[in-house]
């Protein structure tokens, strides 16, 4: 039986913590001039993924 591989894209995006999986907000990398200051401010920092997404991330990060 071959080894199960970690999903490399998910490994870059999610980090395991005591509360669940942390992730950065999307839409915060480039072309920010048209985005309002309020929107950019709200996208700062990290969040915990929702319970509905947890099984999928668990499966992608099964080796991590």
C-alpha positions as CSV (number, residue, x, y, z in Angstrom):
1,X,0.0,0.0,0.0
2,X,1.5,3.4,-1.0
3,X,2.0,6.1,1.6
4,X,-0.7,8.8,1.8
5,X,0.7,12.1,0.7
6,X,-0.1,15.5,2.2
7,X,-1.8,17.9,-0.1
8,X,1.0,20.4,-0.8
9,X,-1.3,23.3,-1.6
10,X,-3.2,22.8,1.7
11,X,0.0,22.5,3.7
12,X,1.0,26.0,2.6
13,X,-2.4,27.5,3.5
14,X,-3.5,25.9,6.8
15,X,-1.7,25.5,10.1
16,X,-2.9,23.3,12.9
17,X,-3.7,25.0,16.3
18,X,-5.5,24.0,19.5
19,X,-8.7,25.6,18.3
20,X,-8.6,24.0,14.8
21,X,-6.9,25.1,11.6
22,X,-5.7,28.7,11.1
23,X,-5.8,30.3,7.7
24,X,-5.1,33.7,6.2
25,X,-7.9,35.6,4.5
26,X,-8.1,35.5,0.7
27,X,-8.2,38.5,-1.7
28,X,-5.3,40.3,0.1
29,X,-2.3,39.8,-2.2
30,X,-2.4,42.2,-5.0
31,X,-4.5,44.8,-6.8
32,X,-5.4,46.4,-3.5
33,X,-5.8,49.9,-4.8
34,X,-9.4,49.5,-5.8
35,X,-10.3,47.9,-2.4
36,X,-11.6,50.1,0.4
37,X,-9.5,50.6,3.5
38,X,-12.3,49.1,5.6
39,X,-12.2,45.9,3.5
40,X,-8.4,45.6,3.7
41,X,-8.5,46.1,7.5
42,X,-11.1,43.4,7.9
43,X,-9.0,40.9,5.9
44,X,-6.0,41.3,8.3
45,X,-4.9,38.5,10.6
46,X,-5.9,34.9,10.6
47,X,-9.1,33.0,11.2
48,X,-10.2,29.5,12.2
49,X,-11.8,27.4,9.5
50,X,-15.5,26.5,9.8
51,X,-16.7,23.2,11.1
52,X,-18.1,22.3,7.7
53,X,-14.6,22.6,6.1
54,X,-12.7,20.7,8.9
55,X,-13.2,17.1,7.5
56,X,-11.9,18.2,4.1
57,X,-8.8,19.9,5.5
58,X,-8.2,17.0,7.9
59,X,-8.1,14.7,4.9
60,X,-5.8,16.9,2.9
61,X,-3.4,17.3,5.9
62,X,-3.5,13.7,7.1
63,X,0.3,13.5,7.3
64,X,1.0,16.9,8.7
